[in-house]
Amino acid sequence: MATTTELEARIKELEERLEEMEADRDRWGVRSLFDELFPSEARKHMRTARKEQLMAIRSVLDHWIAKQDETKGTRRRESIAVD
């Protein structure tokens, strides 16, 4: 069985490893990797393009919602003769 001193040393070692792993994660996280790969000017254009795409989707949805509202009261009914 490990002594208290050995256990404390092991805990300290694990805490140091955890700090190193967290520092590596922060250094190579998705955001920092993205920032590293693309210059700020390119990221600005990408944000603008993403906003334009969302606005385009909103326009399509608004169009179809308006279309749905127009036809709301004019549903067609069909009669089907059963022999």
C-alpha positions in Angstrom: 0.0 0.0 0.0 1.2 3.5 -0.9 2.2 5.9 1.8 0.6 9.3 2.2 3.7 11.0 0.8 3.7 8.8 -2.3 0.0 9.5 -2.8 0.5 13.2 -2.5 3.4 13.1 -4.9 1.2 11.1 -7.4 -1.7 13.7 -7.0 0.8 16.5 -7.7 2.1 14.7 -10.8 -1.4 14.2 -12.1 -2.4 17.8 -11.4 0.6 19.0 -13.4 -0.2 16.7 -16.3 -3.8 18.0 -16.2 -2.6 21.6 -16.4 -0.4 20.7 -19.4 -3.2 19.0 -21.2 -5.6 21.9 -20.6 -2.9 24.3 -21.9 -2.5 22.2 -25.0 -6.2 22.0 -25.5 -6.5 25.8 -25.2 -3.6 26.3 -27.6 -5.0 23.9 -30.2 -8.7 24.3 -29.6 -11.0 24.7 -32.6 -11.2 28.5 -32.2 -7.4 29.0 -32.0 -6.8 26.5 -34.8 -9.3 28.4 -37.0 -7.6 31.7 -36.1 -4.2 30.1 -36.9 -5.3 28.8 -40.3 -7.3 31.9 -41.5 -6.2 35.5 -41.3 -8.6 38.0 -39.7 -9.6 39.5 -43.1 -10.7 36.0 -44.3 -12.6 35.3 -41.1 -14.4 38.6 -41.5 -15.5 37.6 -45.0 -16.6 34.2 -43.8 -18.8 35.8 -41.0 -20.4 38.1 -43.6 -21.0 35.2 -46.0 -22.5 33.1 -43.2 -24.9 36.0 -42.3 -25.9 36.4 -46.0 -26.7 32.7 -46.2 -28.9 32.9 -43.1 -30.7 35.9 -44.5 -31.3 34.0 -47.8 -32.8 31.1 -45.8 -35.0 33.6 -43.9 -36.2 35.0 -47.3 -37.1 31.6 -48.5 -39.0 30.8 -45.3 -40.8 34.2 -45.4 -41.8 33.5 -48.9 -43.3 30.1 -48.2 -45.0 31.3 -45.0 -46.7 34.1 -47.0 -47.7 31.6 -49.6 -49.2 29.4 -46.9 -51.1 32.3 -45.4 -52.5 33.2 -48.9 -53.9 29.7 -49.5 -55.0 29.1 -45.9 -58.7 29.8 -46.6 -58.8 28.4 -50.1 -58.4 24.7 -49.6 -59.7 22.5 -52.5 -62.0 19.7 -51.7 -62.4 16.8 -54.0 -65.3 14.4 -54.3 -64.5 10.8 -54.9 -67.3 8.6 -56.1 -67.3 5.1 -54.5 -69.1 2.4 -56.5 
